[in-house]
Amino acid sequence: MKKIIFIILYGLVIYGCIPVKTKFSDEDLVWMPYQAGDTLIFASSDNEMDTSYIIERKLWYSASPTFELFKYNPHHGDIIYYNKNIFNLPKQESLIAIYKAVPKAKCSKYISYYNSTFSIMIQCAF
């Protein structure tokens, strides 16, 4: 009987330590419209042109779970671009980044261009 209780408790502990992966909804992924190989061309009102190239679109999970008792494994997304006109910064930057920390929360969305970041929404629900 002690062996059965030990096995059940051991199973619950092991199962309880596996973090739940968060997952982007289709609504979240609308913010990741570009694919590798896409070209973005910007023109100012003075007819100055700027071109950026999308080199990577990636979705991944964190290597380590969130601090909230290691319950969730956050989902990340990045669209990486290249622009030869970026000076004093890495040539490859994240254009769009999304992040979802917990399953039922809305994800955070960021747009960054030439190292200027604009946060679309930040909602942390624990």
C-alpha positions in Angstrom: 0.0 0.0 0.0 2.8 2.4 0.8 4.4 1.6 -2.5 1.2 2.5 -4.4 0.9 5.8 -2.5 4.5 6.6 -3.2 4.1 5.9 -6.9 0.9 8.0 -7.1 2.6 11.0 -5.2 5.8 10.6 -7.3 3.7 10.7 -10.5 1.8 13.8 -9.4 5.0 15.6 -8.5 6.6 14.8 -11.8 3.4 15.7 -13.8 3.0 18.9 -11.8 6.5 20.0 -12.7 6.0 19.9 -16.4 5.2 23.5 -17.6 2.2 24.0 -19.8 3.1 25.5 -23.2 1.2 28.7 -24.0 0.0 29.0 -27.6 -0.6 31.9 -29.9 -4.2 32.3 -31.2 -4.9 32.9 -34.8 -5.7 36.5 -33.8 -2.2 36.8 -32.3 -0.5 35.5 -35.4 -2.2 38.2 -37.5 0.6 40.4 -36.2 3.2 38.2 -37.9 2.3 38.8 -41.5 5.7 38.7 -43.1 7.7 35.7 -44.3 11.4 35.3 -45.0 12.1 36.8 -48.5 9.6 39.6 -48.2 10.7 43.1 -49.0 9.4 46.2 -47.3 9.8 49.5 -49.2 9.1 52.8 -47.4 8.8 56.2 -49.0 8.7 59.5 -47.1 6.7 62.6 -48.2 10.0 63.9 -49.5 10.3 60.8 -51.8 13.2 59.4 -49.8 13.2 55.6 -50.1 14.2 53.0 -47.6 14.2 49.2 -48.1 14.2 46.4 -45.5 14.4 42.7 -46.2 12.7 40.1 -44.0 15.2 37.4 -43.4 13.5 35.2 -40.8 10.1 34.5 -39.2 10.4 32.4 -36.1 8.1 31.1 -33.4 9.6 29.3 -30.4 9.2 28.5 -26.7 11.5 29.7 -23.9 14.3 27.5 -22.8 13.0 28.0 -19.2 9.5 28.4 -17.9 8.2 31.7 -16.4 8.8 32.6 -12.9 5.2 31.8 -11.9 6.0 28.6 -10.1 7.3 27.2 -13.4 3.7 26.6 -14.6 3.9 28.0 -18.1 6.4 27.9 -21.0 6.0 31.2 -22.8 5.6 31.4 -26.6 7.7 33.9 -28.5 7.6 35.1 -32.1 9.9 37.4 -34.1 10.2 38.8 -37.5 13.8 39.6 -38.2 14.7 42.2 -40.8 17.9 43.5 -42.5 18.6 47.1 -43.5 21.9 48.2 -44.9 21.2 51.8 -43.7 21.2 50.9 -40.0 24.3 52.5 -38.5 25.9 51.7 -35.1 23.4 48.9 -34.5 23.3 45.2 -35.4 22.4 44.9 -39.1 19.7 42.4 -38.2 16.9 43.6 -35.9 13.5 42.4 -34.7 10.8 44.2 -36.6 7.9 42.6 -34.9 7.9 40.6 -31.7 5.1 38.9 -29.9 5.1 37.2 -26.5 2.6 35.2 -24.6 3.4 34.4 -21.0 0.3 32.6 -19.8 -2.4 30.7 -21.7 -5.5 32.8 -21.2 -3.8 36.2 -21.4 -3.5 38.3 -24.5 0.0 38.4 -25.9 2.3 41.4 -25.9 3.1 42.9 -29.3 6.0 45.2 -30.2 7.0 46.9 -33.4 10.6 48.1 -33.6 12.2 49.9 -36.5 15.7 51.5 -36.5 15.8 50.6 -32.8 12.7 52.6 -31.9 10.2 50.4 -30.2 6.4 50.9 -30.1 4.4 48.6 -27.8 1.0 47.7 -29.2 -0.4 46.2 -26.0 1.0 44.8 -22.8 -1.3 42.8 -20.6 0.0 40.6 -17.8 -2.6 38.4 -16.2 -1.6 36.0 -13.5 
